[in-house]
């Protein structure tokens, strides 16, 4: 067990050192679970501040998420943070899921509104008896008194946000409802991240905002995901990557180099750390760690 687990993630991030964290998702099958635990074993020596485990829309991975976070508590030194979404759940069901997390020893929750089944750009409709906004979920989780709460942030704005200013207002509301820190969606321009930080600070809120990093290992896949969540792949990055199309090894190396350059800009500019989207694999993340000369 890691003694740091006695502190909240928010306290650790505000403690002065840079935070480095990894995100995993519940695997679909036994082979995927084996791959996931190989990645966890390989990344554990890096000493992350925390690791987050995603939660499928509508509760599609509820049991797997609870089981995975519980196993991380039991079998590793890492601090897990479990995702929770409003989608498809009544308030009573959300309370029951939180009971399961608490029983498993999970003390950190990423509170998300979540996306409709048809994606983040689809019209939103709350579940009858459920919650309508992430702010309400933050209040519910924080009100129990046993969880640290993290929330999502969007450097380029949520796909459904009226404007960047409105999006910043939403993040500020989540902070004032009790969120201790935020983690951004992936993005590819440091200026987008620092713009978000500036907008939030201008509203008098100092919530730590961790930038979310995903290396481009497959340009078409990243572009599709970016279009879905509202993250733009800059043309200069597209040019660097696409000219290597047909050479998988060179393209992968360049994608990692682009991510490392972004990380360097973020850390130099004062970001409190980095949150890596691992896709349940360790190699690319460890390569970025080595290039950035990061250590536990």
KELO-338512 format. One line per 8 residues: number of its first residue (from 0); their letters; for each residue x, y, z of C-alpha. Coordinates in nm, 3 decimals. Layout:
# residues N
NUM	A	X/Y/Z; ... $
This chain:
# residues 296
0	XXXXXXXX	0.000/0.000/0.000; 0.115/0.353/-0.082; 0.121/0.591/0.218; 0.033/0.875/-0.022; -0.316/0.728/-0.041; -0.390/0.899/0.290; -0.378/1.229/0.101; -0.632/1.336/-0.155 $
8	XXXXXXXX	-0.525/1.372/-0.518; -0.602/1.743/-0.493; -0.369/1.775/-0.192; -0.094/1.586/-0.376; -0.124/1.807/-0.684; -0.118/2.123/-0.474; 0.178/1.990/-0.272; 0.433/2.147/-0.502 $
16	XXXXXXXX	0.560/1.853/-0.706; 0.447/1.787/-1.059; 0.170/1.531/-1.100; 0.198/1.252/-1.356; -0.097/1.021/-1.406; -0.224/0.752/-1.640; -0.568/0.665/-1.773; -0.696/0.313/-1.842 $
24	XXXXXXXX	-1.028/0.174/-1.960; -1.202/-0.150/-1.859; -1.109/-0.417/-2.117; -1.368/-0.600/-2.322; -1.232/-0.953/-2.286; -0.975/-1.171/-2.111; -0.702/-1.093/-2.362; -0.764/-0.724/-2.312 $
32	XXXXXXXX	-0.747/-0.769/-1.936; -0.411/-0.943/-1.966; -0.284/-0.656/-2.182; -0.413/-0.401/-1.933; -0.237/-0.563/-1.636; 0.088/-0.586/-1.831; 0.058/-0.211/-1.890; -0.022/-0.145/-1.525 $
40	XXXXXXXX	0.277/-0.351/-1.412; 0.507/-0.171/-1.655; 0.384/0.176/-1.556; 0.365/0.129/-1.178; 0.742/0.187/-1.123; 0.695/0.537/-1.271; 0.519/0.628/-0.945; 0.212/0.810/-1.081 $
48	XXXXXXXX	0.020/1.047/-0.856; -0.290/0.852/-0.955; -0.435/0.633/-1.228; -0.786/0.687/-1.361; -1.027/0.421/-1.484; -1.298/0.521/-1.728; -1.667/0.441/-1.702; -1.873/0.350/-2.007 $
56	XXXXXXXX	-2.175/0.559/-2.103; -2.496/0.440/-1.947; -2.311/0.220/-1.702; -2.185/-0.016/-1.970; -1.867/-0.089/-1.773; -1.995/-0.028/-1.421; -1.904/-0.368/-1.276; -1.571/-0.382/-1.459 $
64	XXXXXXXX	-1.476/-0.035/-1.342; -1.553/-0.120/-0.980; -1.364/-0.449/-1.009; -1.063/-0.291/-1.179; -1.030/-0.003/-0.933; -1.070/-0.245/-0.642; -0.791/-0.465/-0.779; -0.561/-0.164/-0.822 $
72	XXXXXXXX	-0.617/-0.079/-0.455; -0.548/-0.437/-0.344; -0.259/-0.534/-0.568; -0.063/-0.219/-0.649; 0.087/0.085/-0.478; -0.106/0.319/-0.709; -0.398/0.543/-0.619; -0.696/0.477/-0.847 $
80	XXXXXXXX	-0.959/0.731/-0.947; -1.283/0.586/-1.082; -1.495/0.768/-1.338; -1.868/0.811/-1.282; -2.124/0.958/-1.521; -2.481/1.083/-1.494; -2.587/0.900/-1.811; -2.842/0.625/-1.760 $
88	XXXXXXXX	-2.852/0.640/-1.380; -3.098/0.763/-1.122; -2.970/0.943/-0.815; -3.028/0.626/-0.612; -2.824/0.422/-0.859; -2.541/0.674/-0.843; -2.544/0.649/-0.465; -2.527/0.269/-0.494 $
96	XXXXXXXX	-2.227/0.290/-0.729; -2.054/0.523/-0.484; -2.125/0.271/-0.209; -1.950/0.007/-0.423; -1.648/0.233/-0.475; -1.626/0.312/-0.104; -1.650/-0.057/-0.013; -1.370/-0.134/-0.262 $
104	XXXXXXXX	-1.144/0.125/-0.100; -1.168/0.374/-0.386; -1.164/0.730/-0.250; -1.128/0.937/-0.567; -1.400/0.992/-0.828; -1.396/1.168/-1.164; -1.747/1.317/-1.183; -1.871/1.357/-1.540 $
112	XXXXXXXX	-2.203/1.437/-1.699; -2.109/1.183/-1.964; -2.204/1.160/-2.330; -2.537/1.048/-2.475; -2.532/0.707/-2.644; -2.504/0.880/-2.983; -2.194/1.076/-2.886; -2.098/1.410/-2.728 $
120	XXXXXXXX	-2.267/1.618/-2.997; -2.605/1.443/-2.959; -2.889/1.619/-2.773; -2.875/1.566/-2.398; -3.165/1.422/-2.201; -3.136/1.346/-1.831; -3.242/1.006/-1.700; -3.574/1.030/-1.512 $
128	XXXXXXXX	-3.484/1.052/-1.144; -3.124/1.129/-1.238; -2.902/1.434/-1.269; -2.877/1.687/-1.547; -2.536/1.845/-1.495; -2.186/1.740/-1.387; -2.207/2.011/-1.120; -2.494/1.820/-0.957 $
136	XXXXXXXX	-2.287/1.501/-0.959; -1.993/1.686/-0.802; -2.224/1.806/-0.526; -2.361/1.454/-0.475; -2.018/1.291/-0.455; -1.858/1.566/-0.247; -2.154/1.575/-0.012; -2.084/1.224/0.107 $
144	XXXXXXXX	-1.760/1.343/0.266; -1.553/1.037/0.170; -1.435/1.114/-0.183; -1.199/1.350/-0.360; -1.368/1.478/-0.676; -1.206/1.548/-1.013; -1.381/1.684/-1.323; -1.325/1.715/-1.696 $
152	XXXXXXXX	-1.202/2.027/-1.874; -1.199/2.116/-2.242; -0.918/2.337/-2.380; -1.107/2.387/-2.707; -1.448/2.391/-2.541; -1.696/2.109/-2.497; -1.859/2.021/-2.832; -2.192/2.150/-2.699 $
160	XXXXXXXX	-2.057/2.463/-2.527; -2.203/2.796/-2.638; -1.857/2.958/-2.628; -1.517/2.924/-2.466; -1.627/3.170/-2.198; -1.939/2.967/-2.122; -1.728/2.653/-2.107; -1.498/2.822/-1.855 $
168	XXXXXXXX	-1.804/2.923/-1.652; -1.907/2.557/-1.635; -1.564/2.449/-1.508; -1.568/2.727/-1.250; -1.911/2.611/-1.131; -1.780/2.257/-1.090; -1.485/2.386/-0.887; -1.713/2.589/-0.663 $
176	XXXXXXXX	-1.934/2.282/-0.616; -1.637/2.097/-0.466; -1.413/1.965/-0.744; -1.049/1.967/-0.631; -0.884/1.937/-0.971; -0.961/1.896/-1.342; -0.820/1.682/-1.623; -0.849/1.799/-1.982 $
184	XXXXXXXX	-0.950/1.616/-2.294; -0.665/1.556/-2.536; -0.546/1.858/-2.735; -0.247/1.945/-2.952; -0.176/2.317/-2.898; -0.030/2.443/-2.572; -0.199/2.778/-2.636; -0.542/2.612/-2.607 $
192	XXXXXXXX	-0.454/2.476/-2.264; -0.309/2.803/-2.134; -0.607/2.992/-2.274; -0.839/2.773/-2.066; -0.626/2.825/-1.755; -0.629/3.202/-1.809; -1.008/3.209/-1.848; -1.059/3.013/-1.526 $
200	XXXXXXXX	-0.806/3.220/-1.329; -0.974/3.540/-1.454; -1.288/3.414/-1.280; -1.106/3.394/-0.948; -1.069/3.014/-0.936; -0.733/2.841/-0.889; -0.836/2.477/-0.942; -0.537/2.278/-1.076 $
208	XXXXXXXX	-0.594/2.176/-1.439; -0.397/1.875/-1.559; -0.342/1.860/-1.936; -0.445/1.533/-2.101; -0.189/1.394/-2.348; -0.237/1.138/-2.624; 0.044/1.072/-2.873; -0.053/1.044/-3.239 $
216	XXXXXXXX	0.026/0.685/-3.333; -0.244/0.668/-3.601; -0.336/0.997/-3.769; -0.676/0.894/-3.906; -0.784/0.748/-3.573; -0.680/1.061/-3.382; -0.858/1.282/-3.634; -1.180/1.081/-3.597 $
224	XXXXXXXX	-1.162/1.102/-3.221; -1.075/1.469/-3.236; -1.377/1.544/-3.453; -1.596/1.359/-3.204; -1.478/1.546/-2.894; -1.398/1.879/-3.058; -1.017/1.856/-3.057; -0.850/1.996/-3.366 $
232	XXXXXXXX	-0.531/1.843/-3.504; -0.325/2.144/-3.625; -0.220/2.148/-3.989; 0.150/2.168/-3.904; 0.113/1.848/-3.700; -0.085/1.682/-3.979; 0.192/1.773/-4.223; 0.465/1.631/-4.000 $
240	XXXXXXXX	0.279/1.305/-3.947; 0.118/1.249/-4.287; 0.442/1.277/-4.483; 0.549/0.957/-4.307; 0.237/0.766/-4.408; 0.340/0.416/-4.513; 0.629/0.399/-4.267; 0.460/0.288/-3.946 $
248	XXXXXXXX	0.772/0.303/-3.730; 0.871/0.651/-3.847; 0.514/0.780/-3.813; 0.493/0.643/-3.459; 0.826/0.800/-3.362; 0.718/1.137/-3.501; 0.383/1.115/-3.321; 0.563/1.059/-2.992 $
256	XXXXXXXX	0.805/1.344/-3.069; 0.511/1.579/-3.128; 0.358/1.478/-2.794; 0.689/1.523/-2.612; 0.728/1.874/-2.756; 0.378/1.959/-2.635; 0.457/1.822/-2.288; 0.774/2.030/-2.271 $
264	XXXXXXXX	0.582/2.346/-2.362; 0.316/2.271/-2.101; 0.559/2.202/-1.819; 0.773/2.505/-1.907; 0.459/2.719/-1.901; 0.362/2.609/-1.551; 0.124/2.316/-1.600; 0.098/2.124/-1.268 $
272	XXXXXXXX	0.169/1.793/-1.439; 0.062/1.565/-1.721; -0.217/1.308/-1.758; -0.141/1.038/-2.017; -0.413/0.856/-2.210; -0.248/0.513/-2.235; -0.507/0.316/-2.437; -0.413/0.034/-2.195 $
280	XXXXXXXX	-0.059/0.010/-2.327; 0.266/0.119/-2.169; 0.529/0.148/-2.442; 0.447/0.492/-2.585; 0.392/0.643/-2.240; 0.723/0.508/-2.114; 0.898/0.640/-2.425; 0.758/0.986/-2.355 $
288	XXXXXXXX	0.868/0.959/-1.992; 1.221/0.874/-2.104; 1.230/1.157/-2.358; 1.107/1.404/-2.096; 1.352/1.262/-1.838; 1.069/1.212/-1.593; 1.108/0.985/-1.294; 0.916/0.873/-0.989 $
